[in-house]
Amino acid sequence: MSSQLTSRSYPLRIICFLLVVALRLSGSSAFAQAPAGAGTGSQQLPDSPQPKSDSSGAVVGTTEKFVGYMTNRSLVFPDIATNPGPLGAGGKFKVFVNQSISPAYVLAAAASAAVDQARNVPSAWGQGWDAYGDRFGSDMARASSNSFFATFLFATMFHQDPRFFPQNDPSFWSSVKYSAQRLVITRNDQGSNVVNTSGLLGPFAAEGLANAYLPASEQTAGKSLERVGTDFAWRFAGNMFKDYWPKIFHDLGLNRLKIVPDPATSH
């Protein structure tokens, strides 16, 4: 019985451990690597509300059209970029924390756990509410560790921007193409497109860590690769939602909520 309780506490311990490690790393590296163009004054994080910001002069070229209508950060998708400026280690840490508790992550984990419950995967956990709690906890831990590695740790190491830059006025097929491209292509801290090393390595590292608390039947190389493929599928679906998220708010006339500005006044 005690071993069963210990195994069920692993996902929560993993989440807490990742938060502590990320907090320590972000605190030690925030001053060691200032983002390009940063001055000696205080810097406001890009995903904090900035309804009056004007960053059109900071970055020129094709990056501006990916910012869309967002000037206030999204509570559902915290990694949607609100301006084309650089993101420091502290900003990446904040995106990771907000992702770990975002409604999108919670709903995705709940849905995934329900599907696995119906399929009885992993079978070692059986059925019932306790089994569903195990599946939900493990899915949350996997999502949080994926965000830790891809959004914070590797993105900081490789100087890459983990945010998603939505298109200004996406069509369905252009969104499909763009959402798939952003799985393998991302921006670096200087604003140039590069291979998404952090995003590609993140799921592999997260699923490797998941083998520490998943049942033995799920710790094989085949099962780990299967979960990595599922992670990329969820990320693609998430990219589609994020690409349309600013447009949805604008088209539904929700500007009064101050979540998105009037496109006529945005850059």
C-alpha positions in Angstrom: 0.0 0.0 0.0 2.8 2.4 0.9 4.6 1.7 -2.3 1.4 2.4 -4.3 1.0 5.8 -2.5 4.6 6.6 -3.2 4.2 5.9 -6.9 1.2 8.1 -7.1 3.0 11.0 -5.5 5.8 10.9 -8.2 4.1 13.2 -10.7 3.5 15.9 -8.1 7.1 15.6 -6.9 8.3 15.9 -10.4 6.3 19.1 -11.0 7.6 20.6 -7.7 11.1 19.6 -8.5 11.0 21.1 -11.9 9.6 24.4 -10.6 12.4 24.6 -8.0 15.1 23.8 -10.5 13.7 26.3 -13.0 13.5 29.0 -10.3 17.1 28.5 -9.3 18.3 28.5 -12.9 16.3 31.5 -14.0 17.5 33.5 -11.0 21.2 32.7 -11.7 21.0 33.2 -15.4 18.7 36.2 -15.6 21.6 38.6 -15.1 24.2 36.5 -16.9 22.6 36.7 -20.3 20.6 39.9 -20.9 18.4 39.8 -24.1 19.7 41.5 -27.2 19.0 45.2 -27.1 18.4 45.4 -23.4 19.6 48.4 -21.6 20.5 49.2 -18.0 16.9 50.0 -17.0 14.2 47.7 -15.9 12.6 45.5 -18.5 8.9 44.5 -18.7 8.2 40.9 -19.5 6.7 40.5 -22.9 3.7 38.4 -21.7 2.6 41.0 -19.2 -0.2 43.5 -20.2 1.2 46.1 -22.6 -1.8 47.8 -24.2 0.2 51.0 -25.0 3.5 49.4 -26.1 4.9 50.2 -29.5 7.6 47.8 -30.6 7.3 48.4 -34.3 10.6 50.2 -34.3 12.4 47.5 -32.3 12.2 44.7 -34.9 11.7 45.2 -38.6 11.0 42.6 -41.3 8.8 39.6 -41.5 8.5 39.0 -37.7 6.0 41.8 -37.2 3.2 40.1 -39.2 3.3 37.1 -36.8 2.4 39.2 -33.7 -1.2 39.5 -34.8 -3.6 41.4 -32.6 -2.1 40.4 -29.2 -0.9 43.1 -26.8 -2.2 41.4 -23.5 -1.0 38.0 -22.6 -3.4 35.1 -23.1 -4.4 33.2 -19.9 -5.3 30.1 -21.9 -2.1 30.1 -24.0 0.6 31.9 -22.1 3.2 31.3 -24.8 1.5 33.4 -27.4 3.9 36.3 -28.2 2.6 39.8 -27.4 5.5 41.6 -29.1 8.4 40.7 -31.4 11.1 41.8 -28.9 13.5 39.3 -27.3 12.7 37.2 -24.3 15.2 36.7 -21.5 15.7 33.8 -19.1 13.3 35.3 -16.6 10.7 35.7 -19.2 11.1 32.1 -20.4 10.8 30.9 -16.8 7.5 32.8 -16.4 6.1 31.3 -19.6 7.0 27.8 -18.4 5.3 28.4 -15.0 2.2 29.9 -16.7 2.0 27.0 -19.1 2.2 24.4 -16.3 -1.0 25.8 -14.7 -2.8 27.1 -17.8 -6.4 25.9 -18.6 -5.2 24.4 -21.9 -2.7 22.1 -20.1 -5.3 21.1 -17.5 -8.0 20.4 -20.1 -5.6 18.5 -22.4 -4.4 16.3 -19.5 -8.0 15.6 -18.4 -9.0 14.6 -21.9 -6.0 12.5 -22.4 -6.5 10.8 -19.1 -10.1 10.0 -20.0 -9.1 8.4 -23.3 -6.4 6.3 -21.5 -8.9 5.4 -18.9 -11.3 4.1 -21.6 -8.4 2.2 -23.3 -7.2 1.0 -19.9 -3.7 2.3 -20.6 -1.5 1.7 -18.7 -3.3 -1.5 -17.7 -1.3 -1.7 -14.4 -3.3 1.2 -13.0 -6.6 -0.5 -13.6 -9.9 1.4 -13.4 -11.8 3.7 -11.0 -11.3 7.2 -9.9 -7.9 6.5 -8.3 -6.7 5.1 -11.6 -8.0 8.2 -13.4 -6.1 10.4 -10.8 -2.9 8.5 -11.6 -3.4 9.0 -15.3 -4.3 12.7 -14.9 -1.3 13.3 -12.6 1.1 11.6 -14.9 -0.2 13.6 -17.9 0.2 16.9 -16.0 3.7 15.9 -14.9 4.6 15.0 -18.5 3.2 18.3 -19.8 5.0 20.3 -17.1 8.3 18.6 -17.7 7.9 19.0 -21.5 7.4 22.8 -20.9 10.4 22.9 -18.5 12.8 21.4 -21.0 11.5 22.9 -24.2 10.2 26.3 -23.0 12.8 27.1 -20.3 15.9 24.9 -20.0 16.8 24.2 -23.7 15.4 27.5 -24.9 17.7 29.3 -22.5 20.7 27.0 -23.4 20.3 27.4 -27.2 19.2 31.0 -27.0 15.8 30.3 -28.7 12.4 32.0 -28.3 9.8 29.4 -27.1 6.8 31.7 -27.8 4.3 31.1 -30.6 3.9 34.0 -33.0 0.4 33.8 -34.5 -0.2 34.9 -38.1 -2.0 38.2 -38.6 -5.0 36.8 -40.6 -4.6 33.1 -41.0 -6.6 30.9 -43.4 -7.1 27.2 -42.7 -4.5 25.7 -44.9 -1.9 28.4 -44.2 -2.5 27.8 -40.5 -2.0 24.0 -41.0 1.2 24.7 -42.8 2.4 27.3 -40.4 1.5 25.2 -37.3 3.4 22.2 -38.6 6.4 24.4 -39.5 6.7 25.8 -36.0 7.2 22.3 -34.7 10.7 22.3 -36.4 11.4 26.0 -36.9 11.5 28.7 -34.2 13.0 32.1 -33.7 16.3 32.6 -31.8 16.8 35.5 -29.4 18.0 37.7 -32.3 14.7 37.2 -34.2 16.0 34.9 -36.9 14.4 31.6 -37.9 16.4 28.5 -36.8 15.9 24.8 -36.3 13.7 24.3 -33.2 16.3 22.4 -31.2 14.7 23.2 -27.9 11.2 22.1 -29.1 12.5 18.9 -30.7 14.6 17.8 -27.8 12.0 18.8 -25.1 9.5 15.9 -25.6 12.3 13.3 -25.7 13.7 14.6 -22.4 10.3 14.8 -20.8 9.3 11.2 -21.8 12.7 9.9 -20.6 11.9 11.5 -17.2 8.4 10.1 -17.3 9.9 6.6 -17.1 10.8 7.3 -13.5 7.1 7.2 -12.4 5.2 5.3 -15.2 4.6 1.5 -14.8 7.3 -0.8 -16.1 5.2 -1.7 -19.1 5.5 1.9 -20.3 9.2 2.2 -19.8 10.2 0.6 -23.1 11.8 2.5 -26.0 8.7 1.8 -28.2 6.3 3.2 -25.6 8.5 6.2 -25.0 8.6 7.0 -28.8 4.9 6.5 -29.0 4.4 9.1 -26.2 6.8 11.5 -28.0 4.7 11.2 -31.2 1.5 11.9 -29.1 3.2 15.0 -27.6 4.0 16.4 -31.1 0.4 15.7 -32.2 -0.9 17.7 -29.2 1.6 20.5 -29.9 0.4 20.7 -33.5 -3.2 20.9 -32.4 -2.2 23.6 -29.9 -0.5 25.6 -32.5 -3.6 25.6 -34.6 -5.6 26.9 -31.7 -3.0 29.5 -30.9 -2.8 30.7 -34.5 -6.5 31.4 -34.5 -6.8 32.6 -30.9 -6.3 36.4 -31.5 -8.5 36.3 -34.6 -11.3 34.5 -32.7 -11.4 37.2 -30.1 -11.4 39.9 -32.7 -14.1 38.4 -34.9 -16.4 37.7 -32.0 -16.2 41.4 -31.0 -14.5 40.7 -27.7 -12.3 43.8 -27.9 -14.2 45.3 -25.0 -12.5 42.7 -22.8 -9.2 44.4 -23.6 -7.7 41.0 -24.5 -7.0 42.1 -28.0 -6.7 45.6 -29.3 -8.3 47.1 -32.4 -6.2 45.8 -35.3 -6.2 49.3 -36.8 -4.1 50.4 -33.8 -1.8 47.4 -33.6 1.4 47.0 -35.5 
